[in-house]
Amino acid sequence: MCGIIGFTGTLDAKAVLTEGLAELEYRGYDSAGIAYVTKQGIKTIKTAGKVSCLKEKVESIKEQDQTTCGIGHTRWATHGGVSDINSHPHTAGRVTLIHNGIIENYQKLQAELEKKGKKPISQTDTEIAAMVIDDYYEGDPIKAIKNAVKCLQGAYAFLIMFQEFPGKIYCIRNGSPLVATYTEKGAIIASDMVALIKYSKDYFVLPEHHIATLTTDGIKITNLLDQPVEPKMLHVNWDMASARKGGYDYFMLKEIHEQPEALRRTITPRLKQGLPDFEEDNIGDDIFQGLNKIVITACGTAMHAGLIGRNLIEKLTRVPVTVEIASEFRYQDPIIDENTLVLVISQSGETADTLAALRLAKEKGAKTLSIVNVKGSSIARESDYVLYTHAGPEIAVASTKAYIVQLAALYLFAMRFAYVTNKITKEETKKMTEEFTCVISQVEKMISCDEQVEEIAACLVKTEDLFFIGRGLDYALSCEGSIKLKEVSYIHSEAYAAGELKHGTISLITDNVPVIAIATQKDVYVKTISNVKEVRSRGAKVILITRQDAVIDASLCDHIITIPKVDDIFAPFCAAVALQYIAYYAAVKRGLNVDQPRNLAKSVTVE
Ligand code: F6R
């Protein structure tokens, strides 16, 4: 949510900021703005609309001198509608800032400021934060920031400029992410690495409640006691090309195509002599000791990966697993203790509810393991153990490659757990990992079914409501298929356990209502097909996703998508690709911006 960037150095700051904002736009795209230092003081340009609108506005203003210091913001509106005035940066007195997060007590603070005769001009919580800092400011920026944050409740990452300190950017965060780097061209800080990768692959995460001061000479970090702190440097192993579309129409399509490689990077280094091995992840087998329950918690697509994970972990280990929506779990007073493993899944590693769920689990004494894609993110840093997925940067709002590698990490976890607790033998484990490795090439084959799915998706252009049905792993997949379709194509859909449909919802099946039936699991195949017949005989148009070797009565469905031959437990990897393509092509055929769906943003850092 919201992308922020700050730069001070020798380059043209306006160019650095607008280019950086274009990279960060996937985090929010309601409005955008920059503020930069000129000889006449700090100037702000902001506008409702996309970064391209901001860029036009910026380019239309000819500056006499080059500007080398500034901050930029691309917004996902929370408090205050989408308008020029509510766009960031916000200025109050001598303070100009940008913010990612939510100041929860802004109304109370606003009332206090109004008593002093100070009134905001926007409807945002951010302007109030700027006013609070300005209120405390008496010539010492760090003192003002430290005093102000004592009053602020909520999540924030602030980049702040003070009129009297041109060339300096002050930064602090609580919850919301900030990563930074320094090169000979200057100091740069942003919400995530996609904006920094052009300048360096080495970076650090600004620790929470520490103040970073960016100058052309470097970045100084101090804690709230004014003691200097050395940041821990990290390195990313992807490059600029990973953060670019590279000839694809949309990032989502590019990321679907990147799945075999992402799987390879996530699985292969973790197989030693045919056995899953987490030594390089510093996860010893003691993690499994004494475990009598696993709770998986996550949001959205990551939670759907958890649904598949539950199925597999229970099947292989017979240890009970529940899957909890993180925003519910955190307010549920969950029953967990030191014999529970709380397994947290997150692409970004910054999702506010998932992070809060992790913190609660730790507070209650549970062991915590996270499956995370972004290195050094809050969830990764705060978990007892981390299994990084290696999808590389995921830019499309709709998660595809991050989901498939979350599945891969869960499968590796389940296999190792089953193996070390003697639920499966060494030979069985080896056989399973062998088949698992073959899945990568089967996913590759699946990627090439795009033309067929494109044709099928064309039939959905006018669809308003649709159902996904399946049983077991296929039901878990249905949940993912449904969210994917909804978020990018705006077609309303629901995922139903195939056997549950007739307990009410089948009343919604009428002539030509599409039903996407997933039937990849042999043990429940016949049952699911019975359910397909039920909807078919009520007029539904059926798209069936099934196994290559299934014997299918042609009258059963209108369209069929088959997945390559894989063992049942690995079918989700292939079927997921078909579901992603259905969502993608339905959205494209409806003329939508697939990468930036309405009302959404990547990385939900607010509750
Ligand atoms: C849907 C999607 C979201 C995320 C969810 C959690 O395609 O991407 O549902 O899965 O917001 O995000 P992370 O995984 O970053 O915690």
Residues whose N, C-alpha, C, O or C-beta is under 5 A from the ligand:
A	BS01	F6R	C299 G300 T301 A302 I345 S346 Q347 S348 G349 T351 V397 A398 S399 S603 V604
